[in-house]
Amino acid sequence: MQLYPAIDMKGGKCVRLTQGLFDNVKVYSDTPADMAKLWVSQGASFLHIVDLDGALAGHSVNEEAIRAIANSVEVPIQLGGGIRSAEAVRTMLALGITRCIIGTRAVQQPEFIRELIEEFGADRIVVGVDAKDGLVAVEGWEKVSSLTAVDLCMQMKDYGVQHIVYTDISKDGTLTGPNVTCTKMLTDQTGLDVIASGGMSCMEDLAVLYEHGIHGAIIGKALYENKIDLAEAVKRFEGR
């Protein structure tokens, strides 16, 4: 199972939100690149970074911090937040980002994902499926659509998508455990590489995902609050 330490950026700083609420912010570092180097030093083999400002604005806002992270580590990086055009994907890939996560545009203009896959390849494009009560949320989680997570995933699979980041918004930043049931259901019904996001609180949470055959897990607040030891988790679940 691939582990993804999370670095969420707001105003150029490394922060964590609770349940995606922008008025519930905790700052952990003024220098996201230093956090990236810390997680890599503890064994991280892939990083997950989010431009929270970009998710709301609809375009990259923390580009300077993104560039600094990409220049500071050797491991692959996946990035989400405000990537809503092919030009934005090209810009991020040029900065050194490995995979771009598309959320809002995947819901509002599904054909856009097909075009991205054709231009950049399935290894470069990830679809972010963020759900509230099973329905997909968009625009920085500020709006909820009428589309179910399963329906969106099946549509994306038809377009050639291989990787999904599935976030249960009600779990995000709460340290109450991931939504294993829905993550497992998506994995089984779609056959896609589903990466679980939201609620990771302890090693046991990771163990349950691992036992259920989940492809990957994003770890955020649990790392920053010292509830999960990354080096131990990498050794146990990535087999390193």
N, C-alpha and C positions, 0 to 999 in steps of 0.2 A: 504494500500500500504506500503510495507516494504521499509524503507529508509536505505541507505548504505553510511555513510561518507567514503570518499576515502583517503587512505594514500598510496601515490606512493613513492617508495624508490629508490634512486640512490646514490651509494657511501655511504650507511648507513645513508643518510639524507632524510628528508621528502621534496619532490619537486613536482612541477607541470610542465608538458610539454604543449606546444600548438600544436594541431594537430599531436601529436605523434612525433614531431621533437626533436631529442636528442640534437640538438644545440640550442634549445629554452627552456632553463631550468630556473626555479625560485625556489630558496631554501626557504622553510618556517620554517623549524626546523632542528636542528642537531640531535634531539632525537625523532624518530618516536613514541616510546612508550609513550612519554609525550603527543603527539597529540592524541594517542589512548585514553589515560585517560581523556583528555579534552573532546573529543566527547562523551565518555560514561557518563561523569559527566553532559553533557547537554541532556542526554536522549537517546543516540544511543543504539539500541538494537541488532545491527548487524554491523560489520565493513567489509570494502572491502579494501584489501591491494594488492599492485602490486609491484613485484620485477622487476623494469625496466631493470636493468643490466642483470637479469636472462633471460628476454625475448629475449635479443640480444645474450647472451652467450649460451642459450639452456640448462642451468642448474641453480640451485639456487646459487645466489651470496650474497644476503643479509640475510643469514640464522641467523646470530647473532641478527640482528634487528628484524627479524620475531619472534625468540624465545622470545626476550624481550617484544614485543607487546603481544604475547600470555600469557606470565607470568604476565602481568600488568593489564589485564582486565578479567572480568568474562563473557562477552557476546560472542556469536559465531562470527567466523571470516571466510571470504572466501578469498582465495589467488590465484592470477594469476601471471604468469611470469616465463617461463623456466621450467615448469613442463611437462616433456616429456617422463616419464617412470613410471611404476608401483612402482618402488623403490622410486622415488621422491615423489609420492603420499603418500606412507607409511611413509617416513621421515617427511613430513609436518603434516600428521595426528598425528604422535607421538609427534611433537612439540606443539600440541594443536590446530591446524587449523581444522575448522569444515568442510569446503568445498574447494576442489581444482578446479581451473578453467583451463581447457585445451583448447588451441586455435590452435596453429600450427599443432600439431599431429592429431587433429580432421579432419583437411583438408588433410594432407599428408597421413595419415594412419587411416581411419575411423574405421576399425575393432578394433583398439586399444581402442576406447571408449566403445565398447561392452564388451571387456575384463575387463575394469576398473569397469563398472557398475556391472558386474557379481561378481567381487571380493569385491568391496567396497560398492556397493549399490547406488541407484540413488540420495539419499540425500547427498552423499559425493562428487559427481562429477558434475561439471557445465561446459558447453561448452561455450567458449567465441567466439562470432561471431563478428568480427571486419570488417567493410565494408567501401570501398571507391567506391562511385558511384554504390552501390548495389553489388559489387564484394568483396569477402572475401580476407582480407590481412593477411599475416603470417610473422613469424620471426621478432617480434617487429615492425610490420607494415611496414617493409622495402620492402616487396614483395607483389604483388597483384596476386591472383590466377584467374582462369577462372570460379570459382564456385560462384553461386549467394547465397546470404544470405538465401533466402527461401529454396533453394534446400538443403543446408547444414543442416538447421533446421529440415526439413522433414526426412532426412536421420538419423539424431541424434535421432529423436523421435522414429523411427523404432528400434533403439538400446536400447531404454529404458530411454533416457535422459528426465528429467523433467524440469531442470532449464537452461535458456540461459541468458547470459549477452550480450546484443546487443549494440555495439558501432558504431556510425557514426563518423569515424575518422575526417571528415571535421569539425565536431562540437566540438571535444574534446578540452577542455581548452580554448574555444573561448568566453564563456559566451553569446552565441547567441541563446540559446534555443535548446532543444533536437529535434531530427527528429521524431516527433510524428507520422507522416504519416506512415513511414516504421515500427516503433515500433508497432503501432496498427495493421498494415497489418500482421506482423509476429505473433502477438498474436492471431489474428482472424484465420489465415490460418493454424497455427500449433496446437493451443490449449495448447501450452507450457506456463510455467511461465517465461515470458520475462521480464528481468530487463533492464531498459533503462539506457544508459551511454553516456555521452558526451554532453556538451553544457548547462547544468543546470545553470540558471543565476539568478532566482528569485522565489518567492513563486508561482507566476502565472504559471511558467513552470511546477512546481509540480502539481498544481491544474489541468492543462490541461491533464497531464498524468493520474492523479487520475480519472478524469471525463471520460477518454477513457478506463478505466478498466485495466490499465497497472499494472502488478504484483509488480514491484519494481522500485526504482530509485537510481542511484549512484550519490552522490553529491561531487564534488571536489573543484575546484577553487572558486566556489560561497561561500563556507564556509570559505575558507582561506582569501577571500577578503571581508568578512562580508556582503555579498549580500543576504544570506539566514540565518535566525536565526534557528539553529537546534532544540532547545527546542520547539519553536513555530511550526515548521514543523512537528515534531514528534507528538505533541498534535493534530494537525489538520489532518494529513494524516494517522497516525498509530492508531488514536483513543485512545491515552493514556492520 
